[in-house]
């Protein structure tokens, strides 16, 4: 007798159960931006205080907002095929970078701080601006 009552109860449960649709909305995704530069051998300037060669790279895409909120990544290459993330030791030289709105400074020196000659060939540079919203 209990089994006869169980079947109608299950059917009523299916009939009166409700399903709700859930809509998932996605916020607009701001893509990262990648800018490539060729740093010529003639672009390097010497800073006698730090014994460092540096090349200023104008990057107007790094505005005040990007400077405060976005991630700025820099990569270098000698052939535009194999890229290395900075900071890095590349061909025996240590490369680092600093930036402020409008400019990235690519710097090179020896790891021990000794003075070296600036790069004599073109250094291909890729700057990636990773957009981010502040919390």
VEXDREN-2710 file (C-alpha; in Angstrom, 1 decimal):
% VEXDREN-2710
k/r/px/py/pz
1/UNK/0.0/0.0/0.0
2/UNK/2.8/2.3/0.8
3/UNK/4.4/1.7/-2.6
4/UNK/1.1/2.7/-4.3
5/UNK/1.2/6.1/-2.5
6/UNK/4.8/6.6/-3.2
7/UNK/4.4/6.7/-7.0
8/UNK/1.7/9.5/-7.0
9/UNK/3.8/11.5/-4.5
10/UNK/6.8/11.3/-6.8
11/UNK/4.7/12.4/-9.8
12/UNK/3.3/15.3/-7.9
13/UNK/6.8/16.3/-6.8
14/UNK/7.9/16.4/-10.5
15/UNK/4.8/18.4/-11.5
16/UNK/5.1/21.0/-8.8
17/UNK/8.8/21.4/-8.8
18/UNK/10.0/24.6/-10.4
19/UNK/13.1/25.3/-12.3
20/UNK/14.6/28.8/-12.5
21/UNK/16.8/30.0/-15.3
22/UNK/20.0/31.6/-14.2
23/UNK/21.4/34.2/-16.5
24/UNK/25.1/34.9/-16.2
25/UNK/26.2/38.3/-17.5
26/UNK/29.9/39.0/-18.1
27/UNK/31.4/42.4/-17.7
28/UNK/33.3/43.8/-20.6
29/UNK/36.8/42.4/-20.7
30/UNK/39.5/45.0/-21.4
31/UNK/42.2/43.3/-23.4
32/UNK/45.9/43.6/-22.7
33/UNK/47.9/45.9/-25.0
34/UNK/51.2/44.9/-26.6
35/UNK/53.6/47.5/-28.1
36/UNK/56.8/46.6/-29.8
37/UNK/59.9/48.8/-30.2
38/UNK/63.3/48.5/-31.8
39/UNK/66.0/50.0/-29.5
40/UNK/68.9/50.9/-31.8
41/UNK/72.5/50.9/-30.6
42/UNK/72.6/54.7/-30.8
43/UNK/69.7/55.1/-28.3
44/UNK/71.8/54.1/-25.3
45/UNK/72.9/56.9/-22.9
46/UNK/75.4/56.5/-20.0
47/UNK/74.6/57.4/-16.4
48/UNK/78.0/57.9/-14.7
49/UNK/76.5/57.8/-11.1
50/UNK/75.0/54.3/-11.5
51/UNK/77.5/53.1/-14.2
52/UNK/74.4/52.0/-16.2
53/UNK/73.5/52.4/-19.8
54/UNK/69.9/53.2/-20.3
55/UNK/67.6/53.8/-23.3
56/UNK/64.4/55.8/-22.8
57/UNK/61.5/54.4/-24.7
58/UNK/58.5/56.7/-25.2
59/UNK/55.3/54.8/-24.4
60/UNK/52.3/57.2/-24.4
61/UNK/50.0/54.3/-23.7
62/UNK/51.3/54.3/-20.1
63/UNK/49.2/57.2/-18.8
64/UNK/48.7/58.1/-15.2
65/UNK/45.9/55.5/-14.8
66/UNK/48.0/52.7/-16.2
67/UNK/50.9/53.8/-14.1
68/UNK/48.9/53.5/-10.9
69/UNK/46.7/50.4/-11.7
70/UNK/48.0/48.3/-14.6
71/UNK/50.8/45.8/-14.8
72/UNK/53.7/46.8/-17.1
73/UNK/55.7/43.9/-18.4
74/UNK/58.8/44.1/-20.7
75/UNK/60.4/41.5/-22.8
76/UNK/63.5/41.6/-25.0
77/UNK/64.8/39.7/-28.0
78/UNK/67.7/39.7/-30.4
79/UNK/65.7/38.0/-33.2
80/UNK/62.0/38.7/-32.6
81/UNK/61.4/35.0/-32.2
82/UNK/62.7/34.1/-28.8
83/UNK/61.6/36.6/-26.1
84/UNK/63.0/36.8/-22.6
85/UNK/61.2/38.5/-19.7
86/UNK/63.0/41.3/-17.9
87/UNK/64.7/41.4/-15.4
88/UNK/67.1/39.0/-17.1
89/UNK/70.7/38.3/-17.9
90/UNK/70.9/38.5/-21.7
91/UNK/74.1/37.9/-23.6
92/UNK/76.1/38.4/-20.4
93/UNK/74.5/41.7/-19.4
94/UNK/71.8/42.4/-16.8
95/UNK/68.7/44.1/-18.1
96/UNK/66.1/45.8/-15.9
97/UNK/63.5/48.4/-16.5
98/UNK/61.8/51.2/-14.7
99/UNK/58.9/53.3/-15.9
100/UNK/56.8/56.4/-15.3
101/UNK/53.9/57.8/-17.3
102/UNK/54.9/58.1/-20.9
103/UNK/58.3/56.5/-20.7
104/UNK/60.0/53.1/-20.0
105/UNK/63.7/53.2/-19.2
106/UNK/65.5/50.0/-20.3
107/UNK/68.8/49.7/-18.4
108/UNK/71.8/47.4/-18.9
109/UNK/74.9/46.8/-16.8
110/UNK/77.0/43.9/-15.6
111/UNK/75.7/41.8/-12.7
112/UNK/78.6/42.9/-10.5
113/UNK/78.0/46.6/-11.2
114/UNK/81.1/47.0/-13.4
115/UNK/80.9/49.3/-16.4
116/UNK/80.3/47.7/-19.7
117/UNK/79.9/48.9/-23.3
118/UNK/76.3/49.4/-24.5
119/UNK/74.7/46.9/-26.8
120/UNK/76.0/47.2/-30.3
121/UNK/73.0/45.7/-32.1
122/UNK/69.3/46.3/-32.1
123/UNK/67.4/45.1/-29.0
124/UNK/63.8/44.3/-29.9
125/UNK/61.5/45.2/-27.0
126/UNK/57.9/44.2/-26.3
127/UNK/55.9/46.1/-23.7
128/UNK/52.7/44.5/-22.4
129/UNK/50.2/46.6/-20.5
130/UNK/48.0/44.3/-18.4
131/UNK/44.8/46.2/-17.7
132/UNK/43.5/45.9/-14.1
133/UNK/40.7/47.6/-12.1
134/UNK/41.7/48.9/-8.7
135/UNK/39.9/47.4/-5.7
END
